[in-house]
Amino acid sequence: MAGIAEFSPRHDLEPLPSRYAIGVAGQGGTSIGPEYVSIYQESPAFRRIFDEAEEILLTEMDGFSLQSLAFESDPDRKNEAQKKAEQTVFSHLLNTTIYCAKYAAFTQEYTGSQQAECILPQSAGECAALFISGMADFKTTLLVAKKRGELTEKAALQNPGRMVYITGLHGGLERLQKVCEEVQIEAINLGIEGTVAVANRNSPDIQIYSGSDVLVSAVQRRLPRKGIDLPISIGSHCELMKPMVDTFEEYLLELYEQGNFDIPSIPWILNGQVLEDPLSIIGAMAKSPARMVDYQGSVEVMAGQGIGAMVEMTPNTRKREVVGRFAKNTMESLGVDFNLTVF
């Protein structure tokens, strides 16, 4: 792996599979706490990214300290910090930094290992994928995350909504799509404003739907299984986010024209498509907030390439799998053996 020759490999780690993918989750699942202090102290690579993030944010966000948010240990202040960390802009900045710092620590610990075959980012995880794939430097990556978070928050204020996570629904995606479409048609006929749609096809057993509160509630009442409201205050990956798409695309294209994006050294698999051209990637990134995320489709492409292992960069302190769970469920449905490392 490039840029890490100064580090010595650790011999107490299980070797990585010869072919594997990197998984990067989206906005949800952020957790903070003193566990990150230990990683910061023990890993020079992790510390380097966090220090760079601190310097960028102190300059770009009027003195905001990411470390004071992420490393909080006092129980009362930690609860307040956790709530802040789940707000859209802060979660984008925090998750992007954590993903990139964990990847830097990962490359340090696995010096000499084969580079990943591909990267499968999900939603806001696309920001971190810019750095992890070698497409952009860390400053550009963090500024993209900041802009995406700001535009998402603005669109959410203009078009409020929410997202619901559902598992084990009989009939799966097809049934959920049918109910969403029925509710949408009835709302139009009754003159009720709003939208509702499938937001994430995560795996055969795990989906998310999103939209305006009234229509999301109507879908909930028609489904036999109770969903879980995601701890975020937006209705992403549906029509509610359309107001941000053009502005975000213009911002990304401006960065491209300034020479901030290179051809990635790790190809992307995004919504079931292999992408290696920077213009194709930033075009897909710009439209992503208003489109369904097809993570199942991406994992199916990965499996079709004969890749049966994933290393997931998690946004939480307990190494709890997020996209790894989706990949595992999809691989099981395909009858493919799957190896997951949560980092």
Secondary structure, DSSP 8 states (H G I E B T S, - for coil): -TT-TTS---SSS----SS-EEEE--STT---STHHHHHHHH-HHHHHHHHHHHHHHHHHTTT--HHHHHT--SHHHHHHHHHHHTSHHHHHHHHHHHHHHHHHHHHHHTTTS---SEEEE-TTHHHHHHHHTTSS-HHHHHHHHHHHHHHHHHHHHHS--EEEEEES-TTHHHHHHHHHHHHHHHHHHTT----EEEEEEEETTEEEEEE-HHHHHHHHHH-SS--EE-SSS---SSGGGHHHHHHHHHHHHHHHHTT-----SS-EEETTEEE-SHHHHHHHHHHGGGS-B-HHHHHHHHHHTT--EEEEE-SSTT---SHHHHHHHHHHHHT---EEEE-
